[in-house]
């Protein structure tokens, strides 16, 4: 065989070799390995956030890993932890929401003896307006107050209408569906449309770990009305004397 013939045969062999199709299993394995490597890299952010119990960040990173790299071993490992983080992130957002419903005030006051004192209060509005005068529904506010002279009080405040409770009345107070009767009293004052809930300490203690408070009260417009409050965000340490 001369040199020219050998060269032609070698070229033909190379062309034939180049025309052969690659093994699809090898290609699939290579692609899967690349996906797994990318998933493992992305999961580092998830693992870090999960370890720090930063549930909202963990949920965000977990969504990236499970949606972008489905079927990889890393995505399969992350998925149940991601679902757990999703649930805890939702609870964290809800807790922030109900905490934001409360307002706390610390107000300097002069006592009856002329000394400097501080009035503390915690308040929130009913989650839905209530019709109290036969006309338009308006906000109803619940207030817990600690005054150096007047002591501790819990009361409702209306914007319009009035309570039918000047001689005292019975209130239906519900905590997460469990109802009890408590005494109410409307003081004779024009400063505010307010009605005291007489067992203020008992009401305060009922709110510990509670989620929803309902108070049914009588009004001068006739009948009774019910105000519902989302109380789960109360920070009881804001009024340290109410233990």
C-alpha positions as CSV (number, residue, x, y, z in Angstrom):
1,X,0.0,0.0,0.0
2,X,1.5,3.3,-1.1
3,X,1.5,6.5,1.0
4,X,-1.3,8.1,-1.0
5,X,-3.7,5.1,-0.5
6,X,-3.0,4.9,3.2
7,X,-3.7,8.6,3.6
8,X,-7.1,8.2,1.8
9,X,-8.0,5.3,4.0
10,X,-7.1,7.2,7.2
11,X,-9.2,10.2,6.1
12,X,-12.1,7.9,5.3
13,X,-11.9,6.3,8.7
14,X,-11.8,9.7,10.4
15,X,-14.9,10.9,8.5
16,X,-16.7,7.6,9.4
17,X,-15.8,8.0,13.0
18,X,-17.1,11.6,13.1
19,X,-20.4,10.5,11.6
20,X,-21.1,8.1,14.4
21,X,-23.8,9.3,16.9
22,X,-22.8,9.7,20.6
23,X,-24.3,7.4,23.1
24,X,-27.5,9.1,24.4
25,X,-27.1,7.6,27.9
26,X,-23.8,9.2,28.2
27,X,-25.2,12.5,27.2
28,X,-28.1,12.2,29.6
29,X,-25.8,11.3,32.4
30,X,-23.6,14.3,31.7
31,X,-26.6,16.6,31.7
32,X,-27.9,15.1,35.0
33,X,-24.5,15.6,36.6
34,X,-24.5,19.2,35.5
35,X,-28.0,19.8,36.9
36,X,-27.1,18.1,40.2
37,X,-24.0,20.2,40.5
38,X,-25.9,23.4,39.8
39,X,-28.7,22.4,42.3
40,X,-26.1,21.6,45.0
41,X,-24.6,25.1,44.5
42,X,-28.0,26.8,44.7
43,X,-28.9,24.7,47.8
44,X,-26.1,26.3,49.8
45,X,-28.1,29.5,50.2
46,X,-31.1,27.5,51.2
47,X,-29.2,25.4,53.8
48,X,-27.7,28.6,55.2
49,X,-31.1,30.4,55.6
50,X,-32.8,27.2,56.9
51,X,-30.0,26.7,59.5
52,X,-30.5,30.3,60.7
53,X,-34.3,29.8,60.9
54,X,-34.8,32.6,58.4
55,X,-37.9,31.0,57.1
56,X,-38.9,33.6,54.5
57,X,-35.4,33.5,52.9
58,X,-35.3,29.7,53.1
59,X,-38.7,29.5,51.4
60,X,-37.4,31.8,48.6
61,X,-34.2,29.9,48.0
62,X,-36.1,26.6,48.3
63,X,-38.4,27.6,45.5
64,X,-35.4,28.2,43.3
65,X,-33.9,24.8,44.0
66,X,-37.1,22.8,43.6
67,X,-38.5,24.6,40.6
68,X,-35.2,25.1,38.6
69,X,-33.7,21.7,39.3
70,X,-36.6,19.3,39.7
71,X,-35.8,15.6,39.9
72,X,-32.2,16.1,41.1
73,X,-31.2,14.4,44.4
74,X,-30.6,17.8,45.9
75,X,-34.0,19.1,45.0
76,X,-35.6,15.9,46.4
77,X,-33.7,16.5,49.7
78,X,-34.6,20.2,49.9
79,X,-38.3,19.8,49.0
80,X,-39.7,18.7,52.4
81,X,-37.5,21.2,54.2
82,X,-38.7,23.9,51.7
83,X,-42.3,23.0,52.4
84,X,-41.7,23.3,56.1
85,X,-40.0,26.7,55.6
86,X,-43.0,27.8,53.5
87,X,-45.4,27.1,56.4
88,X,-43.2,28.8,59.0
89,X,-42.7,31.8,56.7
90,X,-46.5,32.2,56.4
91,X,-46.9,32.0,60.2
92,X,-44.1,34.6,60.6
93,X,-45.8,37.0,58.2
94,X,-49.2,36.5,60.0
95,X,-47.6,37.1,63.4
96,X,-46.1,40.4,62.1
97,X,-49.4,41.4,60.8
98,X,-51.3,40.9,64.0
99,X,-48.6,42.5,66.1
100,X,-48.8,45.6,63.9
101,X,-52.5,46.0,64.8
102,X,-51.6,47.0,68.4
103,X,-50.6,50.5,69.4
104,X,-48.6,51.2,72.6
105,X,-48.2,54.5,74.3
106,X,-46.2,55.8,77.2
107,X,-47.5,59.3,78.2
108,X,-46.1,61.6,80.9
109,X,-48.8,62.7,83.3
110,X,-49.0,64.7,86.5
111,X,-50.4,62.7,89.5
112,X,-53.0,64.1,91.8
113,X,-50.2,65.0,94.2
114,X,-48.4,66.9,91.5
115,X,-45.7,64.4,90.9
116,X,-44.5,63.2,87.5
117,X,-45.9,59.9,86.4
118,X,-46.4,57.8,83.3
119,X,-49.6,56.4,81.8
120,X,-49.1,53.2,79.7
121,X,-51.7,51.9,77.3
122,X,-52.2,49.2,74.7
123,X,-55.0,49.5,72.2
124,X,-56.3,48.1,68.9
125,X,-59.4,48.5,66.7
126,X,-61.9,45.8,65.9
127,X,-61.1,44.0,62.6
128,X,-64.4,45.3,61.1
129,X,-66.4,48.5,61.7
130,X,-69.5,48.1,63.8
131,X,-72.8,50.0,63.3
132,X,-73.6,51.5,66.8
133,X,-76.1,54.3,66.0
134,X,-78.4,52.7,63.5
135,X,-76.5,54.3,60.6
136,X,-73.0,53.8,59.3
137,X,-70.6,51.2,60.7
138,X,-67.7,52.9,62.5
139,X,-64.5,51.8,64.3
140,X,-64.6,50.3,67.8
141,X,-61.5,50.5,69.9
142,X,-60.3,48.4,72.8
143,X,-58.0,50.0,75.3
144,X,-56.0,48.7,78.3
145,X,-54.7,51.6,80.4
146,X,-52.4,51.8,83.4
147,X,-52.6,55.2,85.1
148,X,-50.6,56.2,88.3
149,X,-53.7,57.6,90.0
150,X,-56.6,55.8,88.4
151,X,-55.1,52.4,88.3
152,X,-55.7,49.8,85.6
153,X,-58.7,49.9,83.3
154,X,-60.0,48.1,80.2
155,X,-62.7,49.7,78.1
156,X,-64.3,50.0,74.7
157,X,-64.6,53.3,72.8
158,X,-67.2,54.2,70.2
159,X,-67.0,57.0,67.7
160,X,-70.8,57.5,67.3
161,X,-73.9,56.3,69.2
162,X,-73.7,55.2,72.8
163,X,-73.6,52.2,75.1
164,X,-76.8,51.3,76.9
165,X,-74.8,50.4,80.1
166,X,-75.1,53.4,82.4
167,X,-76.5,51.4,85.3
168,X,-74.2,48.5,84.5
169,X,-74.7,45.6,82.1
170,X,-73.7,42.1,81.2
171,X,-71.3,41.6,78.3
172,X,-70.7,38.4,76.4
173,X,-67.0,38.0,76.0
174,X,-65.6,35.3,73.7
175,X,-62.0,34.0,73.5
176,X,-61.4,31.8,70.5
177,X,-65.0,30.6,70.6
178,X,-65.3,30.1,74.3
179,X,-67.8,32.6,75.8
180,X,-68.2,33.9,79.4
181,X,-70.2,36.8,80.9
182,X,-68.5,39.8,82.3
183,X,-69.7,43.1,83.8
184,X,-69.7,46.4,82.0
185,X,-70.2,50.0,83.1
186,X,-70.7,53.2,81.1
187,X,-69.4,56.1,83.2
188,X,-71.4,59.4,83.2
189,X,-68.9,61.5,81.2
190,X,-68.9,63.4,77.9
191,X,-65.2,63.1,77.4
192,X,-65.5,59.9,75.4
193,X,-68.1,57.3,74.5
194,X,-66.5,54.7,76.7
195,X,-67.6,51.6,78.5
196,X,-65.4,49.9,81.1
197,X,-65.1,46.1,81.3
198,X,-65.0,45.7,85.0
199,X,-62.7,42.7,85.4
200,X,-59.8,44.3,83.5
201,X,-57.2,41.9,85.0
202,X,-59.3,38.9,84.1
203,X,-59.8,40.1,80.5
204,X,-56.0,40.8,80.2
205,X,-55.1,37.3,81.3
206,X,-57.7,35.8,78.9
207,X,-55.7,37.3,76.0
208,X,-52.6,35.3,76.8
209,X,-52.0,33.0,73.8
210,X,-55.5,33.9,72.4
211,X,-56.1,34.7,68.8
212,X,-59.6,36.3,68.7
213,X,-61.6,38.2,71.2
214,X,-65.3,39.1,70.7
215,X,-67.3,41.4,72.9
216,X,-71.1,41.7,72.6
217,X,-72.5,44.9,74.2
218,X,-75.8,46.8,74.4
219,X,-76.3,50.1,72.6
220,X,-78.9,52.9,72.9
221,X,-79.8,52.4,69.2
222,X,-81.4,49.2,70.4
223,X,-80.2,45.6,70.8
224,X,-76.7,44.5,71.0
225,X,-73.6,44.7,68.8
226,X,-70.5,42.6,68.6
227,X,-66.9,43.8,68.0
228,X,-64.3,41.3,67.0
229,X,-60.6,41.8,67.7
230,X,-57.5,40.0,66.5
231,X,-55.5,39.9,69.7
232,X,-52.8,37.4,68.9
233,X,-50.1,40.0,68.4
234,X,-50.4,41.5,71.9
235,X,-47.0,42.1,73.6
236,X,-48.0,41.8,77.2
237,X,-44.6,42.9,78.4
238,X,-45.5,46.4,77.2
239,X,-47.7,46.8,80.3
240,X,-45.5,45.0,82.9
241,X,-47.8,45.7,85.8
242,X,-50.6,43.6,84.2
243,X,-49.5,40.2,85.4
